[in-house]
Amino acid sequence: MRKTSITTLFIVCFLNVFALVDNNIQQKADSLEKFAKSVIFKTPAVSEKTGKELIQFSKNHQLTISLMTGYNIVGLSYYYLDNSEAGISYLDTLLKIAKQQQDTIMLNKAYNNLGMLNEQLGNFDKAFDYGIQGLKYAESLKNKTSIANSLGNLGNIAIRLKKYNEAIDFLEKSSQINKELNNKKALANQYNSLSVAFGHLNNKKKELASLLLAKKLYEELNDQQLSTVLTNIAANYSENKNYSEAIKINNEAKQLAKQFNQKAVLANVYANLSTCYSAIGDFSNALLNINEAEKLFKETENLFGITEVKRKRAIISQQQGNFDKATQELKEYQELKDSVIGVEKQLAVIELQEKYESEKKDLQIKLQNATIKEEQEKSFLMKVIFAVALVMILLIVFIFYLNFKHKQKIRA
C-alpha cells in the first residue's frame, strides 16, 4: 500500500514538473504576442521583429495558435511599414496553416489583412476578393466586430474600384453595427470614408453631413484624424464657394496639424488656404500660404504636392491678370508632372533596395539570436530533465530503503 502511494506521488511530481515547463513556454509566447500587439501602431518595426521572434519560438515548441498569431502580427507590421509585398508572404503562410487547422478566426484575419495589403499595393480587384472571403468567415463566426471590420474594409476597397454606390452600402452597414457596439473610432472612420464616396458621386450635401459626423466623433476622441477631416470639410466649403467658412476651418486644421506635428496635413492646409485667398482676391495671403505649402512639400519629399504647387501658382498668376507668368508656370507644371512618375519609380526601386539590405542584416541578427536562444532553451530543458531524473533516483532509493526496513521488521 505504501509502495503504491509513493509511486503515485512520484508520477504526480513528474507530471507537474513537465506541466510547469509547458506553462512557462506558453507564457513566454503570450508575452511576446502581447508586447507585439501593444506597439504595432506606434512602432511597427519593433512589432515586426517581435512577431518574427514569436514565429521562431512557436516553431521550436510546436505552438500552432501562437505561430499563426506571429505570422499575422508580422504581416500587419509590414502594412504599417508600407512594405505590403513582404507582408503578403507572411499572410499567405498564415492562410495556408489556418486552412490546415480549419481555424475560422485566423482565416477571417488572414483574408481581411490580405485585402488591406493588396489594397495598399493597388491590387484592388484581388483585395476585394479577399475582403469578400473575410466577410464570409466573419459572418460564420457571428462576431459583430469582425463583420463590421470586414464591411468597412470592403467599403474602402470599393471606393478604390470606383464602385461608389456599393461602397456606400458596405460602409453604412458597417456604421450601423459600430453604432450598436458603441465603437466611436471605427464609426468615425466609416463616416470619413462615406464622405469620400458621396464626394465622388458629387453629392456634396451628404459628403458634408458625413464629414460633420466624423468631426464630432474625432473631437470626442481627441483623435489626430480630426485635422484631416477639418481639411476635407474646408475643401467642401471651398468647392461651394463659401470661402470665408473654408478659411476659418482651414485655420482650425492648421492649429491641430501643428499641435500633432502633421507636416503632410499642414502642407495641404496651406495649399488649400492659398486657393481660398486667391479666389477672394487676397493675393498677398495666397502667395504667403503657397510658399509655406511648397516648403513643407519639399521637406516631406512629396513630389505630387510640389507639382500641385506649380499648378496653384499658375492659377494665382492668372487671377492676378499676369497671363504670361501663368502660361510659363503651367508649362513648368506640365513638365514636372510628366517627370514625377519616372522619379517616383526610381525612388521606389531605391527604397526596395534599402529595405532588402536592412532585411538581410536583420535576418542575420535574428538567426544569431535564435541560435543563442535555442542553446539556452536546450540548456534549461537539460537542467529540468536532470532534476527530474535526480528526483526519480531519490524516490527509488527511498522506496528500496522503506522496503528494506519493512523486511527487517518482519524478520524481527
LINNOR-V33154 format. One record per backbone hydrogen bond with DSSP energy under -0.5 kcal/mol. CO is the residue of the C=O (numbers start at 1). NH is the residue of the N-H. Records with the same first field share a line. If there is no record, write none. Layout:
# LINNOR-V33154
CO: NH, NH
This chain:
# LINNOR-V33154
1: 5
2: 6
3: 7
4: 8
5: 9
6: 10
7: 11
8: 12
9: 13
10: 14
11: 15
12: 16
13: 17
14: 18
15: 19
16: 20
17: 21
18: 22
19: 23
20: 24
21: 25
22: 26
23: 27
24: 28
25: 29
26: 30
27: 31
28: 32
29: 33
30: 34
31: 35
32: 36
33: 37
34: 38
35: 39
36: 39, 40
39: 43
43: 46, 47
44: 48
45: 49
46: 50
47: 51
48: 52
49: 53
50: 54
51: 55
52: 56
53: 57
54: 58
55: 59
56: 60
57: 61
58: 62, 63
59: 62
62: 64
63: 67
64: 68
65: 69
66: 70
67: 71
68: 72
69: 73
70: 74
71: 75
72: 76
73: 77
74: 78
75: 79
76: 80
77: 81
78: 83
79: 82
83: 87
84: 88
85: 89
86: 90
87: 91
88: 92
89: 93
90: 94
91: 95
92: 96
93: 97
94: 98
95: 99
96: 100
97: 101
98: 102, 103
102: 104
103: 107
104: 108
105: 109
106: 110
107: 111
108: 112
109: 113
110: 114
111: 115
112: 116
113: 117
114: 118
115: 119
116: 120
117: 121
118: 122, 123
119: 122
122: 124
123: 127
124: 128
125: 129
126: 130
127: 131
128: 132
129: 133
130: 134
131: 135
132: 136
133: 137
134: 138
135: 139
136: 140
137: 141
138: 142, 143
142: 144
143: 147
144: 148
145: 149
146: 150
147: 151
148: 152
149: 153
150: 154
151: 155
152: 156
153: 157
154: 158
155: 159
156: 160
157: 161
158: 163
159: 162
162: 164
163: 167
164: 168
165: 169
166: 170
167: 171
168: 172
169: 173
170: 174
171: 175
172: 176
173: 177
174: 178
175: 179
176: 180
177: 181
178: 182, 183
179: 182
182: 184
183: 187
184: 188
185: 189
186: 190
187: 191
188: 192
189: 193
190: 194
191: 195
192: 196
193: 197
194: 198
195: 199
196: 200
197: 201
198: 203
199: 202
202: 204
203: 207
204: 208
205: 209
206: 210
207: 211
208: 212
209: 213
210: 214
211: 215
212: 216
213: 217
214: 218
215: 219
216: 220
217: 221
218: 222, 223
219: 222
223: 226
224: 227
225: 229
226: 230
227: 231
228: 232
229: 233
230: 234
231: 235
232: 236
233: 237
234: 238
235: 239
236: 240
237: 242
238: 241
241: 243
242: 246
243: 247
244: 248
245: 249
246: 250
247: 251
248: 252
249: 253
250: 254
251: 255
252: 256
253: 257
254: 258
255: 259
256: 260
257: 262
258: 261
261: 263
262: 266
263: 267
264: 268
265: 269
266: 270
267: 271
268: 272
269: 273
270: 274
271: 275
272: 276
273: 277
274: 278
275: 279
276: 280
277: 282
278: 281
281: 283
282: 286
283: 287
284: 288
285: 289
286: 290
287: 291
288: 292
289: 293
290: 294
291: 295
292: 296
293: 297
294: 298
295: 299
296: 300
297: 302
298: 301
301: 303
302: 306
303: 307
304: 308
305: 309
306: 310
307: 311
308: 312
309: 313
310: 314
311: 315
312: 316
313: 317
314: 318
315: 319
316: 320
317: 321, 322
318: 321
321: 323
322: 326
323: 327
324: 328
325: 329
326: 330
327: 331
328: 332
329: 333
330: 334
331: 335
332: 336
333: 337
334: 338
335: 339
336: 340
337: 341
339: 343
340: 344
341: 345
342: 346
343: 347
344: 348
345: 349
346: 350
347: 351
348: 352
349: 353
350: 354
351: 355
352: 356
353: 357
354: 358
355: 359
356: 360
357: 361
358: 362
359: 363
360: 364
361: 365
362: 366
363: 367
364: 368
365: 369
366: 370
367: 371
368: 372
369: 373
370: 374
371: 375
372: 376
373: 377
374: 378
375: 379
376: 380
377: 381
378: 382
379: 383
380: 384
381: 385
382: 386
383: 387
384: 388
385: 389
386: 390
387: 391
388: 392
389: 393
390: 394
391: 395
392: 396
393: 397
394: 398
395: 399
396: 400
397: 401
398: 402
399: 403
400: 404
401: 405
402: 406
403: 407
404: 408
405: 409
406: 410
407: 411
408: 412
